[in-house]
Amino acid sequence: MTDVMKGVRILEVAEHMFVPTASAILADWGADVIKVEHHERGDAMRGLGSTGVLDLSKGVHVLNENANRGKRSIGLDLSSEEGVEVLYALAKTCDVFLANKLPQVLEKLRIDVQDIRKHNRDIIYVRGTASGPKGPDGNRGGYDMTSFWCRSGCAYSVSPPGMGFVLPQPGPGFGDSIGGMTIAGGIAAALYKRERTGEPSVVDVSLLAAGVWAMGATIALSGQSGKPWQLGGGGASGSSNPLTGLYKTSDERFVSLVMLQGLSLLAGLLPPYRPARPDR
């Protein structure tokens, strides 16, 4: 599936990984993505490799490439009248406007929903935020480690009891990538709706919402049991049932058991399997 978005043009005013990852996926699907970067420093992700957090001073900046592959880029000073006018001119030619600025910044730069739709009433407007554009945290930023991983309960649920601290994400951009896929799906649905009804949507996706969605089954089980979900005891990490979980082997490897079908049969939740026989 490489050309389903062919003919779709996306205008992105976003930095780091969460929102840019979404348009990278759409570029993979054939969309024409125009990325607007700061006119002097570029995307803030470009500077991450020289801040002491990571050493990406040599070769390809892999984190920036991961979130921005397949795009075209232009540097604009959005604090100037000239820069904003160029952005408006680009917006007239686009199907989707994608941003991850805080609501107060969008308003200050004059690139909020009503500003962009003055120049293109049919454009789909997409916002990626830490905790949503409204409420007490609407104008607060956040990263996937804080909003997706910690606030959603992911960190707590994967940390063994008694460890004394919670585990970090498996790697950089983990929540960003999952959130980016969520945004890409929202854009695809909005494009479909506009095709069917002619009505453009405003799409909002937050890192917190993506994390809560990923934890949906866990939250439901915790609500039903009245207890927070934590890794279980016994030989199988994550479950008190020996037929599900992770086991360490004598040669320092791990075996994962997921015998859910057998458990269902034992519990009588599913009838025993009987091969179909032709009628006599």
DRENDO-1510 file (C-alpha; in Angstrom, 1 decimal, always signed):
<recs>
REC; n; res; u; v; w
REC; 1; MET; +0.0; +0.0; +0.0 .
REC; 2; THR; +2.2; +2.8; -1.3 .
REC; 3; ASP; -0.1; +5.1; -3.4 .
REC; 4; VAL; -3.4; +5.4; -1.6 .
REC; 5; MET; -2.7; +9.0; -0.7 .
REC; 6; LYS; -1.5; +10.0; -4.1 .
REC; 7; GLY; -2.8; +13.4; -5.0 .
REC; 8; VAL; -3.3; +14.4; -1.3 .
REC; 9; ARG; -1.2; +17.4; -0.2 .
REC; 10; ILE; -0.4; +18.0; +3.5 .
REC; 11; LEU; +1.1; +21.2; +5.0 .
REC; 12; GLU; +2.9; +20.5; +8.3 .
REC; 13; VAL; +3.9; +23.0; +11.0 .
REC; 14; ALA; +5.3; +20.6; +13.6 .
REC; 15; GLU; +8.4; +19.6; +15.4 .
REC; 16; HIS; +10.0; +16.6; +17.2 .
REC; 17; MET; +8.5; +13.2; +16.4 .
REC; 18; PHE; +4.8; +12.8; +17.5 .
REC; 19; VAL; +3.0; +14.8; +14.8 .
REC; 20; PRO; +5.8; +14.7; +12.1 .
REC; 21; THR; +5.7; +10.9; +12.3 .
REC; 22; ALA; +2.1; +11.0; +11.2 .
REC; 23; SER; +2.8; +12.8; +8.0 .
REC; 24; ALA; +5.8; +10.6; +7.4 .
REC; 25; ILE; +3.4; +7.6; +7.3 .
REC; 26; LEU; +1.2; +9.5; +4.8 .
REC; 27; ALA; +4.2; +10.3; +2.7 .
REC; 28; ASP; +4.9; +6.6; +2.6 .
REC; 29; TRP; +1.4; +6.1; +1.3 .
REC; 30; GLY; +2.0; +8.6; -1.5 .
REC; 31; ALA; +1.0; +12.0; -0.1 .
REC; 32; ASP; +2.9; +15.1; -1.0 .
REC; 33; VAL; +4.0; +16.6; +2.4 .
REC; 34; ILE; +5.4; +20.1; +2.7 .
REC; 35; LYS; +7.1; +20.6; +6.1 .
REC; 36; VAL; +7.4; +24.2; +7.4 .
REC; 37; GLU; +10.5; +24.6; +9.6 .
REC; 38; HIS; +11.9; +27.4; +11.6 .
REC; 39; HIS; +13.7; +29.7; +9.2 .
REC; 40; GLU; +17.0; +29.6; +11.2 .
REC; 41; ARG; +17.3; +26.5; +13.3 .
REC; 42; GLY; +14.9; +24.2; +11.5 .
REC; 43; ASP; +12.9; +21.5; +13.3 .
REC; 44; ALA; +13.9; +21.3; +17.0 .
REC; 45; MET; +14.7; +17.6; +16.4 .
REC; 46; ARG; +17.7; +18.6; +14.3 .
REC; 47; GLY; +19.3; +20.1; +17.4 .
REC; 48; LEU; +18.8; +17.1; +19.6 .
REC; 49; GLY; +21.9; +15.4; +18.4 .
REC; 50; SER; +24.1; +18.1; +19.7 .
REC; 51; THR; +22.6; +18.8; +23.1 .
REC; 52; GLY; +24.3; +16.0; +25.0 .
REC; 53; VAL; +21.1; +13.9; +25.1 .
REC; 54; LEU; +22.3; +11.9; +22.1 .
REC; 55; ASP; +25.4; +12.0; +19.9 .
REC; 56; LEU; +24.1; +12.3; +16.4 .
REC; 57; SER; +26.8; +14.6; +15.2 .
REC; 58; LYS; +28.1; +12.1; +12.6 .
REC; 59; GLY; +26.3; +10.7; +9.6 .
REC; 60; VAL; +22.5; +10.7; +9.2 .
REC; 61; HIS; +20.4; +12.1; +11.9 .
REC; 62; VAL; +18.3; +9.0; +12.2 .
REC; 63; LEU; +15.6; +10.3; +14.5 .
REC; 64; ASN; +14.9; +13.3; +12.2 .
REC; 65; GLU; +14.9; +11.1; +9.2 .
REC; 66; ASN; +12.5; +8.6; +10.9 .
REC; 67; ALA; +9.9; +11.3; +11.4 .
REC; 68; ASN; +10.5; +13.3; +8.2 .
REC; 69; ARG; +11.3; +10.9; +5.4 .
REC; 70; GLY; +9.7; +11.5; +2.1 .
REC; 71; LYS; +8.8; +15.2; +2.7 .
REC; 72; ARG; +9.7; +18.5; +1.1 .
REC; 73; SER; +10.8; +21.3; +3.5 .
REC; 74; ILE; +10.7; +25.1; +3.5 .
REC; 75; GLY; +12.0; +27.5; +6.2 .
REC; 76; LEU; +9.6; +30.3; +7.1 .
REC; 77; ASP; +9.6; +33.0; +9.8 .
REC; 78; LEU; +6.1; +32.7; +11.0 .
REC; 79; SER; +6.5; +35.7; +13.3 .
REC; 80; SER; +6.7; +37.9; +10.2 .
REC; 81; GLU; +3.9; +39.0; +8.0 .
REC; 82; GLU; +5.7; +37.8; +4.9 .
REC; 83; GLY; +6.3; +34.3; +6.4 .
REC; 84; VAL; +2.6; +33.9; +7.3 .
REC; 85; GLU; +1.4; +35.0; +3.9 .
REC; 86; VAL; +3.6; +32.4; +2.3 .
REC; 87; LEU; +2.0; +29.8; +4.6 .
REC; 88; TYR; -1.5; +31.0; +3.7 .
REC; 89; ALA; -0.6; +30.7; +0.0 .
REC; 90; LEU; +0.6; +27.1; +0.6 .
REC; 91; ALA; -2.5; +26.3; +2.6 .
REC; 92; LYS; -4.7; +27.2; -0.4 .
REC; 93; THR; -3.2; +24.3; -2.3 .
REC; 94; CYS; -3.4; +21.7; +0.5 .
REC; 95; ASP; -5.9; +19.1; +1.7 .
REC; 96; VAL; -4.6; +18.9; +5.3 .
REC; 97; PHE; -3.0; +21.3; +7.7 .
REC; 98; LEU; -1.1; +19.5; +10.5 .
REC; 99; ALA; +0.3; +21.2; +13.6 .
REC; 100; ASN; +1.6; +20.5; +17.1 .
REC; 101; LYS; +1.9; +24.0; +18.5 .
REC; 102; LEU; +0.1; +24.9; +21.7 .
REC; 103; PRO; -3.3; +26.5; +21.3 .
REC; 104; GLN; -2.0; +29.9; +22.5 .
REC; 105; VAL; +0.9; +29.7; +20.0 .
REC; 106; LEU; -1.4; +28.8; +17.1 .
REC; 107; GLU; -3.5; +31.8; +17.9 .
REC; 108; LYS; -0.5; +34.1; +18.3 .
REC; 109; LEU; +0.9; +33.0; +14.9 .
REC; 110; ARG; -2.5; +33.4; +13.3 .
REC; 111; ILE; -2.5; +29.8; +12.1 .
REC; 112; ASP; -5.5; +28.5; +14.1 .
REC; 113; VAL; -8.5; +26.8; +12.5 .
REC; 114; GLN; -10.3; +29.9; +11.6 .
REC; 115; ASP; -7.1; +31.6; +10.3 .
REC; 116; ILE; -6.3; +28.8; +7.9 .
REC; 117; ARG; -9.9; +28.3; +6.8 .
REC; 118; LYS; -10.1; +31.9; +5.7 .
REC; 119; HIS; -7.8; +30.9; +2.9 .
REC; 120; ASN; -9.0; +27.3; +2.3 .
REC; 121; ARG; -12.5; +26.5; +3.7 .
REC; 122; ASP; -12.2; +22.8; +2.7 .
REC; 123; ILE; -9.0; +22.1; +4.5 .
REC; 124; ILE; -8.8; +19.4; +7.2 .
REC; 125; TYR; -7.3; +20.8; +10.3 .
REC; 126; VAL; -5.3; +18.5; +12.5 .
REC; 127; ARG; -3.8; +19.1; +16.0 .
REC; 128; GLY; -1.5; +16.9; +17.9 .
REC; 129; THR; -1.2; +17.8; +21.6 .
REC; 130; ALA; +0.1; +16.4; +24.9 .
REC; 131; SER; -3.3; +16.3; +26.7 .
REC; 132; GLY; -5.8; +17.7; +24.3 .
REC; 133; PRO; -6.5; +21.3; +23.2 .
REC; 134; LYS; -8.9; +22.0; +26.0 .
REC; 135; GLY; -9.1; +21.7; +29.8 .
REC; 136; PRO; -6.6; +22.6; +32.5 .
REC; 137; ASP; -3.6; +21.2; +30.5 .
REC; 138; GLY; -4.7; +22.5; +27.1 .
REC; 139; ASN; -1.8; +25.0; +26.9 .
REC; 140; ARG; +0.8; +22.7; +28.5 .
REC; 141; GLY; +3.3; +20.8; +26.3 .
REC; 142; GLY; +4.5; +17.3; +26.9 .
REC; 143; TYR; +6.5; +14.4; +25.4 .
REC; 144; ASP; +5.6; +10.8; +24.9 .
REC; 145; MET; +7.6; +9.8; +28.1 .
REC; 146; THR; +5.4; +12.0; +30.2 .
REC; 147; SER; +2.0; +12.1; +28.5 .
REC; 148; PHE; +1.8; +8.8; +26.8 .
REC; 149; TRP; +4.0; +6.5; +29.0 .
REC; 150; CYS; +3.6; +7.9; +32.5 .
REC; 151; ARG; +0.2; +9.6; +32.7 .
REC; 152; SER; -1.6; +6.8; +30.9 .
REC; 153; GLY; -0.4; +4.1; +33.4 .
REC; 154; CYS; +1.9; +2.3; +30.9 .
REC; 155; ALA; +5.0; +2.8; +33.1 .
REC; 156; TYR; +3.3; +1.7; +36.3 .
REC; 157; SER; +1.7; -1.4; +34.7 .
REC; 158; VAL; +5.0; -2.8; +33.4 .
REC; 159; SER; +7.1; -2.1; +36.5 .
REC; 160; PRO; +7.4; -5.1; +38.8 .
REC; 161; PRO; +6.0; -4.5; +42.4 .
REC; 162; GLY; +8.6; -3.6; +44.9 .
REC; 163; MET; +11.2; -2.4; +42.4 .
REC; 164; GLY; +11.2; +1.1; +43.8 .
REC; 165; PHE; +10.9; +2.9; +40.5 .
REC; 166; VAL; +8.9; +2.7; +37.2 .
REC; 167; LEU; +10.4; +1.6; +33.9 .
REC; 168; PRO; +11.0; +4.0; +31.1 .
REC; 169; GLN; +9.8; +3.5; +27.5 .
REC; 170; PRO; +11.4; +0.7; +25.5 .
REC; 171; GLY; +13.1; +3.3; +23.3 .
REC; 172; PRO; +13.1; +6.8; +21.8 .
REC; 173; GLY; +9.8; +7.9; +20.2 .
REC; 174; PHE; +7.9; +4.9; +21.3 .
REC; 175; GLY; +4.7; +6.7; +22.2 .
REC; 176; ASP; +5.3; +9.3; +19.5 .
REC; 177; SER; +5.2; +6.5; +16.9 .
REC; 178; ILE; +2.0; +5.0; +18.2 .
REC; 179; GLY; +0.4; +8.4; +18.5 .
REC; 180; GLY; +1.6; +9.3; +15.0 .
REC; 181; MET; -0.1; +6.2; +13.6 .
REC; 182; THR; -3.3; +7.3; +15.4 .
REC; 183; ILE; -3.1; +10.7; +13.7 .
REC; 184; ALA; -2.5; +9.2; +10.3 .
REC; 185; GLY; -5.6; +7.1; +10.8 .
REC; 186; GLY; -7.6; +10.1; +11.8 .
REC; 187; ILE; -6.5; +12.0; +8.7 .
REC; 188; ALA; -7.4; +9.1; +6.5 .
REC; 189; ALA; -10.9; +9.0; +8.0 .
REC; 190; ALA; -11.3; +12.8; +7.7 .
REC; 191; LEU; -10.4; +12.6; +4.0 .
REC; 192; TYR; -12.9; +9.8; +3.5 .
REC; 193; LYS; -15.6; +11.8; +5.3 .
REC; 194; ARG; -14.9; +14.9; +3.1 .
REC; 195; GLU; -15.0; +12.8; +0.0 .
REC; 196; ARG; -18.4; +11.4; +1.0 .
REC; 197; THR; -20.0; +14.6; +2.5 .
REC; 198; GLY; -17.9; +17.5; +1.4 .
REC; 199; GLU; -17.4; +18.5; +5.1 .
REC; 200; PRO; -13.9; +19.1; +6.4 .
REC; 201; SER; -13.1; +17.9; +9.9 .
REC; 202; VAL; -11.0; +19.2; +12.8 .
REC; 203; VAL; -9.0; +16.2; +14.0 .
REC; 204; ASP; -7.6; +16.2; +17.6 .
REC; 205; VAL; -5.2; +13.5; +18.8 .
REC; 206; SER; -3.2; +13.7; +22.1 .
REC; 207; LEU; -0.4; +11.6; +23.4 .
REC; 208; LEU; -2.4; +11.1; +26.6 .
REC; 209; ALA; -5.4; +9.8; +24.7 .
REC; 210; ALA; -3.2; +7.5; +22.6 .
REC; 211; GLY; -1.7; +6.1; +25.8 .
REC; 212; VAL; -5.1; +5.6; +27.4 .
REC; 213; TRP; -6.3; +3.9; +24.2 .
REC; 214; ALA; -3.3; +1.5; +24.3 .
REC; 215; MET; -4.1; +0.8; +27.9 .
REC; 216; GLY; -7.8; +0.4; +27.3 .
REC; 217; ALA; -8.2; -3.3; +28.1 .
REC; 218; THR; -6.0; -2.8; +31.2 .
REC; 219; ILE; -8.0; +0.1; +32.5 .
REC; 220; ALA; -11.2; -1.9; +32.0 .
REC; 221; LEU; -9.8; -4.9; +33.9 .
REC; 222; SER; -8.7; -2.6; +36.7 .
REC; 223; GLY; -12.1; -0.9; +36.9 .
REC; 224; GLN; -13.8; -4.3; +37.0 .
REC; 225; SER; -11.5; -5.8; +39.7 .
REC; 226; GLY; -11.1; -2.6; +41.7 .
REC; 227; LYS; -7.4; -3.1; +41.7 .
REC; 228; PRO; -4.6; -1.4; +39.7 .
REC; 229; TRP; -3.0; -3.7; +37.1 .
REC; 230; GLN; +0.5; -4.8; +37.9 .
REC; 231; LEU; +2.8; -7.6; +36.8 .
REC; 232; GLY; +1.8; -10.8; +38.6 .
REC; 233; GLY; +3.8; -13.1; +40.6 .
REC; 234; GLY; +4.7; -16.8; +40.1 .
REC; 235; GLY; +7.0; -18.2; +37.5 .
REC; 236; ALA; +5.4; -16.3; +34.6 .
REC; 237; SER; +6.1; -12.6; +34.7 .
REC; 238; GLY; +2.9; -10.7; +34.1 .
REC; 239; SER; +0.5; -13.5; +35.0 .
REC; 240; SER; -0.2; -15.8; +37.9 .
REC; 241; ASN; -1.2; -18.5; +35.4 .
REC; 242; PRO; +1.7; -20.7; +34.3 .
REC; 243; LEU; +0.3; -21.0; +30.7 .
REC; 244; THR; +0.8; -17.3; +30.0 .
REC; 245; GLY; +3.9; -15.2; +30.6 .
REC; 246; LEU; +7.7; -15.0; +30.2 .
REC; 247; TYR; +10.2; -17.6; +31.4 .
REC; 248; LYS; +13.9; -17.5; +31.5 .
REC; 249; THR; +15.7; -20.6; +30.2 .
REC; 250; SER; +19.0; -22.2; +31.4 .
REC; 251; ASP; +20.9; -20.8; +28.4 .
REC; 252; GLU; +20.0; -17.1; +29.3 .
REC; 253; ARG; +17.2; -16.8; +26.7 .
REC; 254; PHE; +13.4; -16.3; +27.2 .
REC; 255; VAL; +10.3; -18.2; +26.3 .
REC; 256; SER; +6.9; -16.5; +25.9 .
REC; 257; LEU; +3.8; -18.6; +26.5 .
REC; 258; VAL; +0.5; -17.4; +25.3 .
REC; 259; MET; -1.8; -20.4; +25.5 .
REC; 260; LEU; -5.1; -18.5; +25.5 .
REC; 261; GLN; -7.0; -21.0; +23.5 .
REC; 262; GLY; -6.2; -23.8; +25.9 .
REC; 263; LEU; -7.2; -21.6; +28.9 .
REC; 264; SER; -10.5; -20.8; +27.3 .
REC; 265; LEU; -11.3; -24.5; +26.7 .
REC; 266; LEU; -10.3; -25.4; +30.3 .
REC; 267; ALA; -12.6; -22.6; +31.6 .
REC; 268; GLY; -15.4; -23.9; +29.5 .
REC; 269; LEU; -15.7; -20.5; +27.7 .
REC; 270; LEU; -15.5; -22.2; +24.3 .
REC; 271; PRO; -16.9; -25.5; +23.2 .
REC; 272; PRO; -14.5; -28.3; +22.3 .
REC; 273; TYR; -13.5; -28.3; +18.7 .
REC; 274; ARG; -15.2; -31.0; +16.6 .
REC; 275; PRO; -14.3; -31.5; +12.9 .
REC; 276; ALA; -17.3; -30.9; +10.7 .
REC; 277; ARG; -18.8; -34.1; +9.1 .
REC; 278; PRO; -20.8; -34.2; +5.9 .
REC; 279; ASP; -24.5; -34.9; +6.4 .
REC; 280; ARG; -25.5; -38.5; +5.8 .
</recs>
